């Protein structure tokens, strides 16, 4: 495995289509105002969309269970239970 280049990782993160990314990873994804969208929380048994995500920066928060994070990388880390480096690799492969 080649080392993750911080510069390439940051460039790729800036180019992620947050609408596409989150709509492919979250059930009942619905885009709202100001770059925020709602969806079912993937971290608990959610029946009503309580999960909010910012499609531009990647930040997320669940109003029901309280899980939160600042970025696409932290979302992948939490969802896939992986390290920061593996989260970056996931996003690099996703972005392709």
N, C-alpha and C positions, 0 to 999 in steps of 0.2 A: 504494500500500500504506500503510495507516495504521500509526503507530508502535506497537510492543509496549508495553503498559502493564505495568510491573513488578508492580504490585499485582494486576492481573487475571491475569497469568502465574502468580504465586505462588498465588493462590486456585485457579486451574485445576489446578495441579500437586497441590495438597492434595486435590483431589477426584477424581483419576485412580483408576480401579479397576485396580489393579496386576495382579490375577489375569486380568482380561479383556484388558488391554493386552498383557501378556507372552504369554498363551496364543495371542493372535492374531499375534504377531510371531516366535514361536519354535516349532520342531518338537519333538515329543516332550516337551511341557511337562507336568510332574508336580509338583503341590503337595506339599510336605513339611511339616515341623514348624517352628514359630516364624516363620512368614511367609516362609520360604525355599522356593524351587522349583528344580527342575533341568530342564534341556533340552539339546538339541544346540546347540553354540556356532555362532552365525551368522558368526563371524569366521574360521573355518578349517574344513577338511573333517572335521568331527566325526562319528564313528560310534557313540560311546557318550556319553550325557549327561554332559558335563563342565562345563557352564555353570550357575552358580548365580545366582539373582536374588532380591532381597528385594521381595516384592510390595507392601509398605507404603511403603517409601522409594525404591525404584527402583534401589538399588545392585546391582551385578553383578560377577561375577568368573568367569573360565574357569580351571579347575584344569589345563588342558592347555596352552593357548597364553599364558596370563598376562594377557590383556586384562582391564581392570577399569575401573569407573567408579562415581561416587557417586549417580547420579540417573537419572530417566527422560530428562531432557534430554541428559545425556552419552551415554546409550545411543542415542538418536535421532541425535545428532551423529556418533557413530562408525558406526552402521549405514547412515545415509543420506549420510555424508560432507558434512555441512552445518555452517554456523556456529551459534553459540549462538542468535542471533535466529531463524534459520530453524528450528532445533530447537524453540524455543518456539512458533513459528507452527504447526509440524507438530502439536505436542501440543494447541494451542488448537483446531485444526481437527478433530483426532481426538476431543477431548473434546466439541466442538461445542456 
